Amino acid sequence: MRVVIVENTDENMTALKNCIHSLLPNALVKGFTDGNEAEEWCGEHRNEIDLYFGNWWGTTEEFDTPEGSAVWKYVDWQKKPIVICTGDEEQFEKWSIENGADGFIHRPVTLENLRDTLEELDI
């Protein structure tokens, strides 16, 4: 399984990556904190990604790159991955699902909430 993570901090990315490796030990995980780099890489591998995690920066944060929750929508996927968004605010869960995400995890991501989400999506 090939997994992509787009998070806003190295700390959030590392925490999610560690949880993924605990639950899916054979997964190949590629992580980004720069949405432009993630979009370019995903475009180059648009038929190889099985699971995509994209964060929402939040209403008070400003970044120079697209947020992870938007990057997956910019890629011309040959095979659309399963998309799980992560974020801190309740309003974003609704937005994520309405805009095509398959699941949502409230941060902080833990083994328990990741396991529950993966089970709900039959992964």
Phi and psi in degrees as a GROMACS rama.xvg file:
@    title "Ramachandran Plot"
@    xaxis  label "Phi"
@    yaxis  label "Psi"
@TYPE xy
-107.595  126.369  ARG-2
-122.951  138.147  VAL-3
-117.837  137.448  VAL-4
-121.604  129.983  ILE-5
-123.033  108.719  VAL-6
-125.119  166.856  GLU-7
-88.6659  -16.9047  ASN-8
-138.462  155.405  THR-9
-61.762  -35.8688  ASP-10
-62.6949  -47.3474  GLU-11
-64.0988  -40.2967  ASN-12
-65.1996  -44.634  MET-13
-64.0363  -41.8386  THR-14
-61.2378  -45.4973  ALA-15
-66.281  -42.4283  LEU-16
-59.6371  -43.4612  LYS-17
-63.0952  -41.4608  ASN-18
-63.3914  -42.7831  CYS-19
-61.4221  -47.126  ILE-20
-63.488  -30.3815  HIS-21
-68.8268  -38.3891  SER-22
-93.2761  -28.7065  LEU-23
-129.409  72.7974  LEU-24
-60.847  -22.024  PRO-25
-94.3913  2.50836  ASN-26
-68.9645  140.995  ALA-27
-94.7808  116.171  LEU-28
-113.601  128.822  VAL-29
-117.804  125.571  LYS-30
-117.643  147.382  GLY-31
-137.168  147.497  PHE-32
-116.338  2.41083  THR-33
-117.925  113.89  ASP-34
-62.7815  -33.2783  GLY-35
-66.4619  -43.4177  ASN-36
-63.323  -41.3932  GLU-37
-62.5894  -44.1677  ALA-38
-61.6844  -44.0201  GLU-39
-62.8596  -47.0576  GLU-40
-64.6713  -44.0821  TRP-41
-63.2515  -37.9429  CYS-42
-62.0206  -36.9966  GLY-43
-73.6938  -20.9479  GLU-44
-122.655  32.85  HIS-45
-66.352  -8.08986  ARG-46
-114.692  10.1289  ASN-47
-115.91  -7.5385  GLU-48
-96.3501  127.123  ILE-49
-95.5299  -34.3691  ASP-50
-140.379  130.768  LEU-51
-126.641  125.956  TYR-52
-110.366  123.339  PHE-53
-129.34  131.352  GLY-54
-92.9658  164.484  ASN-55
-108.823  126.607  TRP-56
-61.2312  -37.3767  TRP-57
111.584  166.625  GLY-58
-79.0582  -19.1746  THR-59
-104.603  -6.24366  THR-60
-95.9248  145.384  GLU-61
-126.48  131.132  GLU-62
-132.264  159.771  PHE-63
-89.6592  -0.167734  ASP-64
-126.574  160.17  THR-65
-63.7612  147.505  PRO-66
-75.24  156.323  GLU-67
-59.0766  -32.2662  GLY-68
-69.4419  -18.7219  SER-69
-97.2244  -31.7126  ALA-70
-55.0047  -43.8575  VAL-71
-62.8028  -24.977  TRP-72
-78.2818  -20.604  LYS-73
-83.0763  -19.8346  TYR-74
-82.9737  137.104  VAL-75
-87.0922  81.7325  ASP-76
-66.7662  135.84  TRP-77
-82.9789  -32.378  GLN-78
-137.506  107.848  LYS-79
-67.4258  127.761  LYS-80
-76.7213  167.336  PRO-81
-72.1165  129.681  ILE-82
-112.564  126.569  VAL-83
-123.436  122.095  ILE-84
-93.6199  152.538  CYS-85
-126.3  147.738  THR-86
-174.43  171.358  GLY-87
-98.2553  -17.0693  ASP-88
-114.853  141.401  GLU-89
-57.8673  -40.779  GLU-90
-60.5168  -27.7212  GLN-91
-75.2655  -27.169  PHE-92
-59.3455  -48.2208  GLU-93
-61.4117  -46.2943  LYS-94
-58.355  -43.8449  TRP-95
-58.9914  -50.0798  SER-96
-66.8025  -41.9812  ILE-97
-63.2512  -24.8324  GLU-98
-102.02  17.8253  ASN-99
102.343  0.262976  GLY-100
-68.7883  148.402  ALA-101
-85.9984  -22.2807  ASP-102
-160.469  172.323  GLY-103
-146.965  140.301  PHE-104
-127.121  127.626  ILE-105
-76.4073  131.796  HIS-106
-75.6118  148.108  ARG-107
-78.7042  143.778  PRO-108
-72.181  132.057  VAL-109
-124.853  167.222  THR-110
-56.7184  -40.2962  LEU-111
-67.4104  -48.9182  GLU-112
-73.3451  -27.8074  ASN-113
-69.2184  -45.5717  LEU-114
-58.2167  -46.211  ARG-115
-59.719  -43.4243  ASP-116
-66.8796  -44.5723  THR-117
-62.629  -39.5374  LEU-118
-66.0732  -41.0725  GLU-119
-60.0216  -34.1551  GLU-120
-92.6382  4.92876  LEU-121
58.3837  47.1982  ASP-122
